[in-house]
Amino acid sequence: MVMEIKLGDVVHLKKKHPCGSYEWQVVRLGADIGIRCLKCQRRVLLKRSVFEHRVKEFISRGQ
């Protein structure tokens, strides 16, 4: 089953970023998912399958 992902979603990932944050915002959709760390503003691209595996929960949903 495909996970429904929207721009602006804030997600909690299983692994923390080196800055210490677990919370990321979705900023790009497609075959790759672009996410931005909410603490240090670093942007990362993840393959959709990797992203779906790493998501622990949705904190807030985008529009």
PyMOL Python script that loads the backbone (N, CA, C, O; Angstrom):
from pymol import cmd

cmd.read_pdbstr("""\
ATOM      1  N   MET A   1       0.842  -1.188   0.000  1.00  0.00           N
ATOM      2  CA  MET A   1       0.000   0.000   0.000  1.00  0.00           C
ATOM      3  C   MET A   1       0.884   1.247   0.000  1.00  0.00           C
ATOM      4  O   MET A   1       1.881   1.313   0.720  1.00  0.00           O
ATOM      5  N   VAL A   2       0.513   2.223  -0.806  1.00  0.00           N
ATOM      6  CA  VAL A   2       1.288   3.449  -0.938  1.00  0.00           C
ATOM      7  C   VAL A   2       0.888   4.435   0.154  1.00  0.00           C
ATOM      8  O   VAL A   2      -0.298   4.647   0.406  1.00  0.00           O
ATOM      9  N   MET A   3       1.880   5.032   0.797  1.00  0.00           N
ATOM     10  CA  MET A   3       1.639   6.013   1.848  1.00  0.00           C
ATOM     11  C   MET A   3       1.232   7.342   1.202  1.00  0.00           C
ATOM     12  O   MET A   3       1.853   7.776   0.231  1.00  0.00           O
ATOM     13  N   GLU A   4       0.200   7.981   1.736  1.00  0.00           N
ATOM     14  CA  GLU A   4      -0.230   9.274   1.214  1.00  0.00           C
ATOM     15  C   GLU A   4       0.626  10.372   1.837  1.00  0.00           C
ATOM     16  O   GLU A   4       0.582  10.602   3.046  1.00  0.00           O
ATOM     17  N   ILE A   5       1.398  11.039   0.997  1.00  0.00           N
ATOM     18  CA  ILE A   5       2.317  12.087   1.454  1.00  0.00           C
ATOM     19  C   ILE A   5       1.922  13.384   0.769  1.00  0.00           C
ATOM     20  O   ILE A   5       1.666  13.395  -0.435  1.00  0.00           O
ATOM     21  N   LYS A   6       1.870  14.483   1.524  1.00  0.00           N
ATOM     22  CA  LYS A   6       1.504  15.786   0.973  1.00  0.00           C
ATOM     23  C   LYS A   6       2.603  16.793   1.288  1.00  0.00           C
ATOM     24  O   LYS A   6       3.349  16.640   2.255  1.00  0.00           O
ATOM     25  N   LEU A   7       2.690  17.832   0.447  1.00  0.00           N
ATOM     26  CA  LEU A   7       3.623  18.917   0.743  1.00  0.00           C
ATOM     27  C   LEU A   7       3.250  19.565   2.061  1.00  0.00           C
ATOM     28  O   LEU A   7       2.067  19.783   2.326  1.00  0.00           O
ATOM     29  N   GLY A   8       4.219  19.873   2.882  1.00  0.00           N
ATOM     30  CA  GLY A   8       3.974  20.513   4.162  1.00  0.00           C
ATOM     31  C   GLY A   8       3.778  19.558   5.321  1.00  0.00           C
ATOM     32  O   GLY A   8       3.685  19.999   6.467  1.00  0.00           O
ATOM     33  N   ASP A   9       3.710  18.242   5.054  1.00  0.00           N
ATOM     34  CA  ASP A   9       3.603  17.269   6.139  1.00  0.00           C
ATOM     35  C   ASP A   9       4.828  17.368   7.042  1.00  0.00           C
ATOM     36  O   ASP A   9       5.949  17.543   6.565  1.00  0.00           O
ATOM     37  N   VAL A  10       4.607  17.257   8.338  1.00  0.00           N
ATOM     38  CA  VAL A  10       5.716  17.199   9.297  1.00  0.00           C
ATOM     39  C   VAL A  10       5.736  15.777   9.838  1.00  0.00           C
ATOM     40  O   VAL A  10       4.738  15.285  10.365  1.00  0.00           O
ATOM     41  N   VAL A  11       6.900  15.115   9.700  1.00  0.00           N
ATOM     42  CA  VAL A  11       7.011  13.709  10.083  1.00  0.00           C
ATOM     43  C   VAL A  11       8.086  13.517  11.147  1.00  0.00           C
ATOM     44  O   VAL A  11       9.025  14.306  11.259  1.00  0.00           O
ATOM     45  N   HIS A  12       7.927  12.455  11.920  1.00  0.00           N
ATOM     46  CA  HIS A  12       8.908  12.044  12.926  1.00  0.00           C
ATOM     47  C   HIS A  12       9.586  10.804  12.352  1.00  0.00           C
ATOM     48  O   HIS A  12       8.929   9.787  12.128  1.00  0.00           O
ATOM     49  N   LEU A  13      10.906  10.881  12.110  1.00  0.00           N
ATOM     50  CA  LEU A  13      11.641   9.758  11.544  1.00  0.00           C
ATOM     51  C   LEU A  13      12.224   8.878  12.643  1.00  0.00           C
ATOM     52  O   LEU A  13      12.381   9.314  13.783  1.00  0.00           O
ATOM     53  N   LYS A  14      12.542   7.632  12.287  1.00  0.00           N
ATOM     54  CA  LYS A  14      13.084   6.677  13.251  1.00  0.00           C
ATOM     55  C   LYS A  14      14.486   7.057  13.711  1.00  0.00           C
ATOM     56  O   LYS A  14      14.822   6.910  14.886  1.00  0.00           O
ATOM     57  N   LYS A  15      15.308   7.552  12.772  1.00  0.00           N
ATOM     58  CA  LYS A  15      16.680   7.943  13.121  1.00  0.00           C
ATOM     59  C   LYS A  15      16.756   9.464  13.273  1.00  0.00           C
ATOM     60  O   LYS A  15      16.103  10.200  12.533  1.00  0.00           O
ATOM     61  N   LYS A  16      17.549   9.924  14.227  1.00  0.00           N
ATOM     62  CA  LYS A  16      17.672  11.367  14.380  1.00  0.00           C
ATOM     63  C   LYS A  16      18.772  11.914  13.477  1.00  0.00           C
ATOM     64  O   LYS A  16      19.712  11.207  13.115  1.00  0.00           O
ATOM     65  N   HIS A  17      18.635  13.170  13.127  1.00  0.00           N
ATOM     66  CA  HIS A  17      19.616  13.893  12.327  1.00  0.00           C
ATOM     67  C   HIS A  17      20.808  14.201  13.229  1.00  0.00           C
ATOM     68  O   HIS A  17      20.639  14.288  14.445  1.00  0.00           O
ATOM     69  N   PRO A  18      22.007  14.368  12.672  1.00  0.00           N
ATOM     70  CA  PRO A  18      23.165  14.683  13.523  1.00  0.00           C
ATOM     71  C   PRO A  18      22.976  15.923  14.405  1.00  0.00           C
ATOM     72  O   PRO A  18      23.638  16.051  15.435  1.00  0.00           O
ATOM     73  N   CYS A  19      22.081  16.837  14.012  1.00  0.00           N
ATOM     74  CA  CYS A  19      21.835  18.019  14.849  1.00  0.00           C
ATOM     75  C   CYS A  19      20.981  17.679  16.070  1.00  0.00           C
ATOM     76  O   CYS A  19      20.875  18.483  16.995  1.00  0.00           O
ATOM     77  N   GLY A  20      20.365  16.475  16.077  1.00  0.00           N
ATOM     78  CA  GLY A  20      19.590  16.029  17.226  1.00  0.00           C
ATOM     79  C   GLY A  20      18.091  16.028  17.028  1.00  0.00           C
ATOM     80  O   GLY A  20      17.359  15.604  17.922  1.00  0.00           O
ATOM     81  N   SER A  21      17.610  16.491  15.884  1.00  0.00           N
ATOM     82  CA  SER A  21      16.175  16.566  15.638  1.00  0.00           C
ATOM     83  C   SER A  21      15.645  15.309  14.952  1.00  0.00           C
ATOM     84  O   SER A  21      16.339  14.682  14.151  1.00  0.00           O
ATOM     85  N   TYR A  22      14.416  14.956  15.277  1.00  0.00           N
ATOM     86  CA  TYR A  22      13.722  13.847  14.621  1.00  0.00           C
ATOM     87  C   TYR A  22      12.646  14.358  13.659  1.00  0.00           C
ATOM     88  O   TYR A  22      12.086  13.577  12.890  1.00  0.00           O
ATOM     89  N   GLU A  23      12.351  15.667  13.697  1.00  0.00           N
ATOM     90  CA  GLU A  23      11.222  16.217  12.952  1.00  0.00           C
ATOM     91  C   GLU A  23      11.662  16.846  11.635  1.00  0.00           C
ATOM     92  O   GLU A  23      12.605  17.635  11.578  1.00  0.00           O
ATOM     93  N   TRP A  24      10.937  16.464  10.568  1.00  0.00           N
ATOM     94  CA  TRP A  24      11.237  16.913   9.213  1.00  0.00           C
ATOM     95  C   TRP A  24       9.964  17.366   8.531  1.00  0.00           C
ATOM     96  O   TRP A  24       8.881  16.867   8.837  1.00  0.00           O
ATOM     97  N   GLN A  25      10.087  18.316   7.601  1.00  0.00           N
ATOM     98  CA  GLN A  25       8.946  18.775   6.804  1.00  0.00           C
ATOM     99  C   GLN A  25       9.151  18.371   5.354  1.00  0.00           C
ATOM    100  O   GLN A  25      10.250  18.516   4.819  1.00  0.00           O
ATOM    101  N   VAL A  26       8.101  17.864   4.712  1.00  0.00           N
ATOM    102  CA  VAL A  26       8.163  17.461   3.314  1.00  0.00           C
ATOM    103  C   VAL A  26       8.122  18.720   2.443  1.00  0.00           C
ATOM    104  O   VAL A  26       7.194  19.521   2.553  1.00  0.00           O
ATOM    105  N   VAL A  27       9.138  18.896   1.568  1.00  0.00           N
ATOM    106  CA  VAL A  27       9.214  20.077   0.712  1.00  0.00           C
ATOM    107  C   VAL A  27       9.215  19.734  -0.772  1.00  0.00           C
ATOM    108  O   VAL A  27       9.143  20.640  -1.603  1.00  0.00           O
ATOM    109  N   ARG A  28       9.295  18.451  -1.132  1.00  0.00           N
ATOM    110  CA  ARG A  28       9.314  18.044  -2.534  1.00  0.00           C
ATOM    111  C   ARG A  28       8.715  16.648  -2.655  1.00  0.00           C
ATOM    112  O   ARG A  28       8.988  15.771  -1.835  1.00  0.00           O
ATOM    113  N   LEU A  29       7.898  16.451  -3.684  1.00  0.00           N
ATOM    114  CA  LEU A  29       7.288  15.149  -3.930  1.00  0.00           C
ATOM    115  C   LEU A  29       7.678  14.650  -5.315  1.00  0.00           C
ATOM    116  O   LEU A  29       7.971  15.442  -6.210  1.00  0.00           O
ATOM    117  N   GLY A  30       7.678  13.349  -5.480  1.00  0.00           N
ATOM    118  CA  GLY A  30       8.016  12.717  -6.751  1.00  0.00           C
ATOM    119  C   GLY A  30       8.579  11.342  -6.455  1.00  0.00           C
ATOM    120  O   GLY A  30       8.248  10.730  -5.440  1.00  0.00           O
ATOM    121  N   ALA A  31       9.448  10.849  -7.366  1.00  0.00           N
ATOM    122  CA  ALA A  31      10.107   9.568  -7.116  1.00  0.00           C
ATOM    123  C   ALA A  31      10.997   9.685  -5.877  1.00  0.00           C
ATOM    124  O   ALA A  31      11.142   8.736  -5.106  1.00  0.00           O
ATOM    125  N   ASP A  32      11.588  10.873  -5.705  1.00  0.00           N
ATOM    126  CA  ASP A  32      12.368  11.180  -4.503  1.00  0.00           C
ATOM    127  C   ASP A  32      11.549  12.137  -3.649  1.00  0.00           C
ATOM    128  O   ASP A  32      10.816  12.977  -4.172  1.00  0.00           O
ATOM    129  N   ILE A  33      11.675  12.008  -2.342  1.00  0.00           N
ATOM    130  CA  ILE A  33      10.976  12.889  -1.405  1.00  0.00           C
ATOM    131  C   ILE A  33      12.005  13.843  -0.810  1.00  0.00           C
ATOM    132  O   ILE A  33      13.009  13.409  -0.245  1.00  0.00           O
ATOM    133  N   GLY A  34      11.754  15.131  -0.938  1.00  0.00           N
ATOM    134  CA  GLY A  34      12.622  16.146  -0.351  1.00  0.00           C
ATOM    135  C   GLY A  34      12.107  16.514   1.022  1.00  0.00           C
ATOM    136  O   GLY A  34      10.932  16.844   1.182  1.00  0.00           O
ATOM    137  N   ILE A  35      12.987  16.457   2.022  1.00  0.00           N
ATOM    138  CA  ILE A  35      12.590  16.814   3.389  1.00  0.00           C
ATOM    139  C   ILE A  35      13.577  17.833   3.951  1.00  0.00           C
ATOM    140  O   ILE A  35      14.744  17.868   3.559  1.00  0.00           O
ATOM    141  N   ARG A  36      13.090  18.663   4.879  1.00  0.00           N
ATOM    142  CA  ARG A  36      13.920  19.696   5.505  1.00  0.00           C
ATOM    143  C   ARG A  36      13.852  19.535   7.012  1.00  0.00           C
ATOM    144  O   ARG A  36      12.770  19.448   7.592  1.00  0.00           O
ATOM    145  N   CYS A  37      15.024  19.494   7.643  1.00  0.00           N
ATOM    146  CA  CYS A  37      15.111  19.390   9.093  1.00  0.00           C
ATOM    147  C   CYS A  37      14.540  20.667   9.712  1.00  0.00           C
ATOM    148  O   CYS A  37      14.878  21.771   9.287  1.00  0.00           O
ATOM    149  N   LEU A  38      13.682  20.514  10.705  1.00  0.00           N
ATOM    150  CA  LEU A  38      13.059  21.681  11.324  1.00  0.00           C
ATOM    151  C   LEU A  38      13.964  22.384  12.332  1.00  0.00           C
ATOM    152  O   LEU A  38      13.654  23.495  12.762  1.00  0.00           O
ATOM    153  N   LYS A  39      15.064  21.765  12.711  1.00  0.00           N
ATOM    154  CA  LYS A  39      15.981  22.388  13.668  1.00  0.00           C
ATOM    155  C   LYS A  39      17.088  23.171  12.955  1.00  0.00           C
ATOM    156  O   LYS A  39      17.337  24.331  13.284  1.00  0.00           O
ATOM    157  N   CYS A  40      17.754  22.539  11.976  1.00  0.00           N
ATOM    158  CA  CYS A  40      18.902  23.188  11.327  1.00  0.00           C
ATOM    159  C   CYS A  40      18.635  23.597   9.879  1.00  0.00           C
ATOM    160  O   CYS A  40      19.502  24.190   9.238  1.00  0.00           O
ATOM    161  N   GLN A  41      17.444  23.288   9.357  1.00  0.00           N
ATOM    162  CA  GLN A  41      17.020  23.651   8.005  1.00  0.00           C
ATOM    163  C   GLN A  41      17.778  22.945   6.876  1.00  0.00           C
ATOM    164  O   GLN A  41      17.696  23.373   5.725  1.00  0.00           O
ATOM    165  N   ARG A  42      18.499  21.890   7.181  1.00  0.00           N
ATOM    166  CA  ARG A  42      19.210  21.111   6.150  1.00  0.00           C
ATOM    167  C   ARG A  42      18.192  20.383   5.289  1.00  0.00           C
ATOM    168  O   ARG A  42      17.201  19.860   5.800  1.00  0.00           O
ATOM    169  N   ARG A  43      18.435  20.346   3.966  1.00  0.00           N
ATOM    170  CA  ARG A  43      17.533  19.644   3.043  1.00  0.00           C
ATOM    171  C   ARG A  43      18.174  18.346   2.579  1.00  0.00           C
ATOM    172  O   ARG A  43      19.376  18.291   2.319  1.00  0.00           O
ATOM    173  N   VAL A  44      17.353  17.297   2.477  1.00  0.00           N
ATOM    174  CA  VAL A  44      17.819  15.970   2.092  1.00  0.00           C
ATOM    175  C   VAL A  44      16.826  15.378   1.106  1.00  0.00           C
ATOM    176  O   VAL A  44      15.622  15.599   1.235  1.00  0.00           O
ATOM    177  N   LEU A  45      17.317  14.618   0.111  1.00  0.00           N
ATOM    178  CA  LEU A  45      16.461  13.865  -0.796  1.00  0.00           C
ATOM    179  C   LEU A  45      16.558  12.387  -0.450  1.00  0.00           C
ATOM    180  O   LEU A  45      17.658  11.849  -0.325  1.00  0.00           O
ATOM    181  N   LEU A  46      15.415  11.727  -0.296  1.00  0.00           N
ATOM    182  CA  LEU A  46      15.367  10.295  -0.025  1.00  0.00           C
ATOM    183  C   LEU A  46      14.495   9.624  -1.073  1.00  0.00           C
ATOM    184  O   LEU A  46      13.502  10.199  -1.519  1.00  0.00           O
ATOM    185  N   LYS A  47      14.860   8.412  -1.466  1.00  0.00           N
ATOM    186  CA  LYS A  47      13.979   7.638  -2.333  1.00  0.00           C
ATOM    187  C   LYS A  47      12.680   7.413  -1.585  1.00  0.00           C
ATOM    188  O   LYS A  47      12.676   7.288  -0.361  1.00  0.00           O
ATOM    189  N   ARG A  48      11.571   7.361  -2.320  1.00  0.00           N
ATOM    190  CA  ARG A  48      10.258   7.197  -1.699  1.00  0.00           C
ATOM    191  C   ARG A  48      10.201   5.958  -0.805  1.00  0.00           C
ATOM    192  O   ARG A  48       9.635   6.011   0.287  1.00  0.00           O
ATOM    193  N   SER A  49      10.780   4.846  -1.255  1.00  0.00           N
ATOM    194  CA  SER A  49      10.741   3.604  -0.464  1.00  0.00           C
ATOM    195  C   SER A  49      11.508   3.762   0.848  1.00  0.00           C
ATOM    196  O   SER A  49      11.071   3.266   1.886  1.00  0.00           O
ATOM    197  N   VAL A  50      12.645   4.449   0.803  1.00  0.00           N
ATOM    198  CA  VAL A  50      13.447   4.681   2.014  1.00  0.00           C
ATOM    199  C   VAL A  50      12.685   5.607   2.966  1.00  0.00           C
ATOM    200  O   VAL A  50      12.639   5.368   4.173  1.00  0.00           O
ATOM    201  N   PHE A  51      12.093   6.658   2.414  1.00  0.00           N
ATOM    202  CA  PHE A  51      11.323   7.599   3.234  1.00  0.00           C
ATOM    203  C   PHE A  51      10.180   6.891   3.953  1.00  0.00           C
ATOM    204  O   PHE A  51       9.994   7.063   5.158  1.00  0.00           O
ATOM    205  N   GLU A  52       9.405   6.081   3.194  1.00  0.00           N
ATOM    206  CA  GLU A  52       8.267   5.385   3.792  1.00  0.00           C
ATOM    207  C   GLU A  52       8.704   4.423   4.894  1.00  0.00           C
ATOM    208  O   GLU A  52       7.981   4.227   5.871  1.00  0.00           O
ATOM    209  N   HIS A  53       9.875   3.828   4.742  1.00  0.00           N
ATOM    210  CA  HIS A  53      10.391   2.914   5.762  1.00  0.00           C
ATOM    211  C   HIS A  53      10.821   3.660   7.024  1.00  0.00           C
ATOM    212  O   HIS A  53      10.661   3.149   8.132  1.00  0.00           O
ATOM    213  N   ARG A  54      11.364   4.866   6.860  1.00  0.00           N
ATOM    214  CA  ARG A  54      11.901   5.621   8.001  1.00  0.00           C
ATOM    215  C   ARG A  54      10.866   6.426   8.775  1.00  0.00           C
ATOM    216  O   ARG A  54      11.128   6.826   9.910  1.00  0.00           O
ATOM    217  N   VAL A  55       9.703   6.671   8.192  1.00  0.00           N
ATOM    218  CA  VAL A  55       8.678   7.460   8.887  1.00  0.00           C
ATOM    219  C   VAL A  55       8.118   6.663  10.060  1.00  0.00           C
ATOM    220  O   VAL A  55       7.692   5.518   9.910  1.00  0.00           O
ATOM    221  N   LYS A  56       8.130   7.293  11.225  1.00  0.00           N
ATOM    222  CA  LYS A  56       7.561   6.666  12.420  1.00  0.00           C
ATOM    223  C   LYS A  56       6.124   7.128  12.614  1.00  0.00           C
ATOM    224  O   LYS A  56       5.242   6.317  12.895  1.00  0.00           O
ATOM    225  N   GLU A  57       5.880   8.453  12.463  1.00  0.00           N
ATOM    226  CA  GLU A  57       4.535   8.998  12.602  1.00  0.00           C
ATOM    227  C   GLU A  57       4.446  10.358  11.926  1.00  0.00           C
ATOM    228  O   GLU A  57       5.457  11.022  11.699  1.00  0.00           O
ATOM    229  N   PHE A  58       3.216  10.763  11.606  1.00  0.00           N
ATOM    230  CA  PHE A  58       2.960  12.095  11.089  1.00  0.00           C
ATOM    231  C   PHE A  58       2.605  12.994  12.260  1.00  0.00           C
ATOM    232  O   PHE A  58       1.696  12.681  13.029  1.00  0.00           O
ATOM    233  N   ILE A  59       3.311  14.108  12.402  1.00  0.00           N
ATOM    234  CA  ILE A  59       3.042  15.046  13.489  1.00  0.00           C
ATOM    235  C   ILE A  59       1.930  15.987  13.067  1.00  0.00           C
ATOM    236  O   ILE A  59       1.004  16.236  13.839  1.00  0.00           O
ATOM    237  N   SER A  60       2.009  16.517  11.839  1.00  0.00           N
ATOM    238  CA  SER A  60       0.937  17.335  11.286  1.00  0.00           C
ATOM    239  C   SER A  60       0.869  17.093   9.793  1.00  0.00           C
ATOM    240  O   SER A  60       1.864  16.732   9.163  1.00  0.00           O
ATOM    241  N   ARG A  61      -0.311  17.295   9.232  1.00  0.00           N
ATOM    242  CA  ARG A  61      -0.521  17.040   7.814  1.00  0.00           C
ATOM    243  C   ARG A  61      -0.542  18.363   7.052  1.00  0.00           C
ATOM    244  O   ARG A  61      -1.048  19.372   7.543  1.00  0.00           O
ATOM    245  N   GLY A  62       0.025  18.337   5.831  1.00  0.00           N
ATOM    246  CA  GLY A  62      -0.001  19.522   4.960  1.00  0.00           C
ATOM    247  C   GLY A  62      -1.368  19.693   4.336  1.00  0.00           C
ATOM    248  O   GLY A  62      -2.314  18.976   4.661  1.00  0.00           O
ATOM    249  N   GLN A  63      -1.456  20.654   3.436  1.00  0.00           N
ATOM    250  CA  GLN A  63      -2.745  20.953   2.799  1.00  0.00           C
ATOM    251  C   GLN A  63      -3.048  20.030   1.657  1.00  0.00           C
ATOM    252  O   GLN A  63      -4.095  20.156   1.023  1.00  0.00           O
TER     253      GLN A  63
END
""", "prot")
cmd.dss("prot")
cmd.show_as("cartoon", "prot")
cmd.util.cbc("prot")
cmd.orient("prot")
